[in-house]
Amino acid sequence: MIRRYQTRPAEVSAVQWDGNNLTELHDFAGNRFEYRPDPNAEDVAFVQVTPTSWVSLGEDRWVVRDRDGALRVCSPAEFAADYEPVGEAPDPPAVERLTAGWPLLQPSRRNTPRRLPDVR
């Protein structure tokens, strides 16, 4: 028999990157957020979503933390489709606890998105 399922509702905490809220993003993601100002680069902010991978954080993107501390990045459209406001977030758990055992990684050329040449 084929059955239908729906996801269980889950509360998350989130911060929207606006290009200027460095302190808020750092408070939210700790050492899993990195900002590298470069006037020639399109992407200057990155979030570590697994111990070995970083995701570029385009302006207006949301950084979402689930109740287990996992981070993900989503577009404004994805965020609006998946989430609705339920109130102020409680104080975030200590980032050190969430990342315990993770190696201290920095984005590298291998796992950092880079700009591809225009092939028009």
C-alpha positions in Angstrom: 0.0 0.0 0.0 1.3 3.5 -0.9 1.0 6.0 1.9 1.5 9.7 2.0 3.8 11.5 4.5 4.5 15.0 5.5 7.5 16.4 7.4 7.1 17.2 11.1 7.2 20.8 12.0 10.6 21.8 13.4 11.6 25.1 14.8 14.9 26.6 13.6 16.9 29.7 14.2 18.0 31.9 11.3 19.8 35.0 10.3 19.6 36.7 6.9 22.9 38.0 5.5 22.5 41.5 4.2 26.2 42.2 3.5 26.6 44.3 6.6 25.6 42.2 9.6 29.0 40.7 10.3 28.7 40.7 14.1 25.2 39.1 14.0 26.4 36.3 11.6 29.5 35.7 13.7 27.5 35.6 16.9 25.1 33.1 15.2 27.6 30.8 13.5 30.9 31.4 15.4 34.0 30.2 13.7 31.8 28.6 11.1 31.3 32.0 9.4 34.1 33.7 7.5 34.2 37.1 5.8 36.9 37.9 3.3 36.5 41.4 1.8 37.6 41.4 -1.8 36.4 44.1 -4.2 37.0 41.8 -7.2 35.0 38.9 -5.8 31.3 38.3 -6.0 31.3 36.1 -2.9 33.0 37.3 0.2 31.1 35.5 3.0 31.2 31.8 3.6 29.5 29.4 6.1 30.9 26.0 7.1 28.0 23.5 6.7 30.0 20.3 7.4 33.4 19.7 8.8 34.9 19.8 5.3 32.7 22.0 3.2 32.0 25.7 3.0 29.2 27.4 1.2 29.3 30.9 -0.3 26.8 33.2 1.3 25.3 35.5 -1.3 23.5 38.7 -0.2 20.0 38.1 1.1 20.6 34.4 1.7 19.5 32.9 5.0 21.7 30.8 7.3 19.5 28.3 9.1 20.5 26.3 12.2 18.3 23.3 13.2 17.9 22.1 16.8 21.0 19.8 16.4 23.2 22.7 15.5 23.6 21.9 11.8 23.8 24.9 9.5 22.4 25.3 6.0 22.1 28.1 3.5 19.0 28.8 1.6 17.6 31.5 -0.8 14.9 33.9 0.3 12.3 31.9 -1.8 13.3 28.6 -0.2 13.2 30.2 3.3 9.7 31.7 2.7 8.4 28.4 1.4 9.7 26.4 4.3 9.5 28.6 7.4 7.2 31.1 9.1 8.0 33.3 12.1 7.2 31.9 15.5 8.9 34.5 17.8 12.3 35.5 19.0 15.0 32.8 19.1 16.4 31.7 22.5 20.1 32.3 23.1 22.0 30.1 20.7 23.8 27.1 22.1 27.5 27.5 22.5 29.0 27.1 19.1 32.0 25.4 20.7 29.7 22.6 21.8 28.1 22.3 18.4 31.5 22.0 16.6 33.2 19.8 19.2 35.6 17.4 17.4 35.5 19.4 14.1 38.9 20.2 12.7 39.6 23.9 12.5 39.4 24.3 8.8 39.8 27.4 6.7 38.3 27.6 3.2 40.8 26.5 0.6 40.9 26.6 -3.1 39.6 23.0 -3.2 36.4 23.6 -1.3 35.7 27.3 -1.8 33.5 28.3 -4.7 35.3 30.3 -7.4 34.2 32.5 -10.2 34.1 30.6 -13.5 35.2 32.4 -16.7 32.4 34.0 -18.8 32.0 31.8 -22.0 29.7 34.0 -24.0 
